Amino acid sequence: MSLAGKTLFMSGGSRGIGLAIAKAAAAEGANVAIAAKTAEPHPRLRGTVFTAADEINDAGGGRALAHVCDIRSEEQVDAAIAATVAAFGGIDICINNASAISLGDTASTPMKRYDLMQEVNTRGTFMVSKKALPHLQAAAAPHILNLSPPLDLDPKWFKNHVAYSIAKYGMSLCVLGMAAEFREQGIGVNALWPLTAIDTAAVRNVIGDDEMAMMCRKTSIVADAAVAILKRDPRECTGNFFIDEEVLRAEGVTDFSLYQEDGVTELLADLFIPDDVLERSPGRIVQGLA
């Protein structure tokens, strides 16, 4: 299936994995609306919703639309959805990419941070999906794709950052429920998560540093996997918790060196990757995040 002429609505997307997916979709001919709150440059984080739109426009055949939108606000989400439909005539694909992260333990997590993660990750995903739903129901091949992990309930993924894990797994529970709820409507609902840590601003500035980033893959691996999923028939492809490397292997990719820095021989596994998934990967991937 082709993405040419499709309209993609994405929460977040001003940088990192979201922007990479948006640019890859635009290169396939999709129109992309990004709804992100970064209107002004941040001293430590590159990019705004407007610079992201410029990069998407430069990527290829699709057009970009930038919305300054805090997905915690129902009014702002309504406005962004309405503007997207007015500009492009509908919505074919909804990507829930926006996410807040704080890897503190229970004692050190302020309730303000807990609330932020719940409001952006779980509530934001639910609301953006809900608001896009009427337009997805009218689309020929509609998809919802959440950037969220497989539902592995090993306690090791909770003991060090239970607040973040609850909020992130909330996005995955939306996949579990909505895939079943919307199956008869032909709306594909899936999750996508990277096998390894990805070189993003969060890795360099929140979780780790530049040295850790060298043991991460590039955002392009997630983008390529997302495009592959979105090209599939949503009536047959739904309810999956995809891992980026496994998606691309199914597409025939065997050389993953282009997704990492030259000379790197060891990569860090991402959070929430089940042991059996790591065992299936032929590369040298070590547990580094927990």
Rosetta blueprint (number, residue, H / E / L):
1 M L
2 S L
3 L L
4 A L
5 G L
6 K L
7 T E
8 L E
9 F E
10 M E
11 S E
12 G L
13 G L
14 S L
15 R L
16 G H
17 I H
18 G H
19 L H
20 A H
21 I H
22 A H
23 K H
24 A H
25 A H
26 A H
27 A H
28 E L
29 G L
30 A L
31 N E
32 V E
33 A E
34 I E
35 A E
36 A E
37 K L
38 T L
39 A L
40 E L
41 P L
42 H L
43 P L
44 R L
45 L L
46 R L
47 G L
48 T L
49 V H
50 F H
51 T H
52 A H
53 A H
54 D H
55 E H
56 I H
57 N H
58 D H
59 A H
60 G L
61 G L
62 G L
63 R L
64 A E
65 L E
66 A E
67 H E
68 V E
69 C L
70 D L
71 I L
72 R L
73 S L
74 E H
75 E H
76 Q H
77 V H
78 D H
79 A H
80 A H
81 I H
82 A H
83 A H
84 T H
85 V H
86 A H
87 A H
88 F H
89 G L
90 G L
91 I L
92 D L
93 I E
94 C E
95 I E
96 N E
97 N L
98 A L
99 S L
100 A L
101 I L
102 S L
103 L L
104 G L
105 D L
106 T L
107 A L
108 S L
109 T L
110 P L
111 M H
112 K H
113 R H
114 Y H
115 D H
116 L H
117 M H
118 Q H
119 E H
120 V H
121 N H
122 T H
123 R H
124 G H
125 T H
126 F H
127 M H
128 V H
129 S H
130 K H
131 K H
132 A H
133 L H
134 P H
135 H H
136 L H
137 Q H
138 A L
139 A L
140 A L
141 A L
142 P L
143 H E
144 I E
145 L E
146 N E
147 L L
148 S L
149 P L
150 P L
151 L L
152 D L
153 L L
154 D L
155 P H
156 K H
157 W H
158 F L
159 K L
160 N L
161 H L
162 V H
163 A H
164 Y H
165 S H
166 I H
167 A H
168 K H
169 Y H
170 G H
171 M H
172 S H
173 L H
174 C H
175 V H
176 L H
177 G H
178 M H
179 A H
180 A H
181 E H
182 F H
183 R H
184 E H
185 Q H
186 G L
187 I L
188 G E
189 V E
190 N E
191 A E
192 L E
193 W E
194 P L
195 L L
196 T E
197 A L
198 I E
199 D L
200 T L
201 A H
202 A H
203 V H
204 R H
205 N H
206 V H
207 I H
208 G L
209 D L
210 D H
211 E H
212 M H
213 A H
214 M L
215 M L
216 C L
217 R E
218 K L
219 T L
220 S H
221 I H
222 V H
223 A H
224 D H
225 A H
226 A H
227 V H
228 A H
229 I H
230 L H
231 K L
232 R L
233 D L
234 P L
235 R L
236 E L
237 C L
238 T L
239 G L
240 N L
241 F E
242 F E
243 I E
244 D H
245 E H
246 E H
247 V H
248 L H
249 R H
250 A H
251 E L
252 G L
253 V L
254 T L
255 D L
256 F L
257 S H
258 L H
259 Y H
260 Q L
261 E L
262 D L
263 G L
264 V L
265 T L
266 E L
267 L E
268 L E
269 A E
270 D L
271 L L
272 F L
273 I L
274 P L
275 D H
276 D H
277 V H
278 L H
279 E H
280 R H
281 S L
282 P L
283 G L
284 R L
285 I E
286 V E
287 Q E
288 G L
289 L L
290 A L
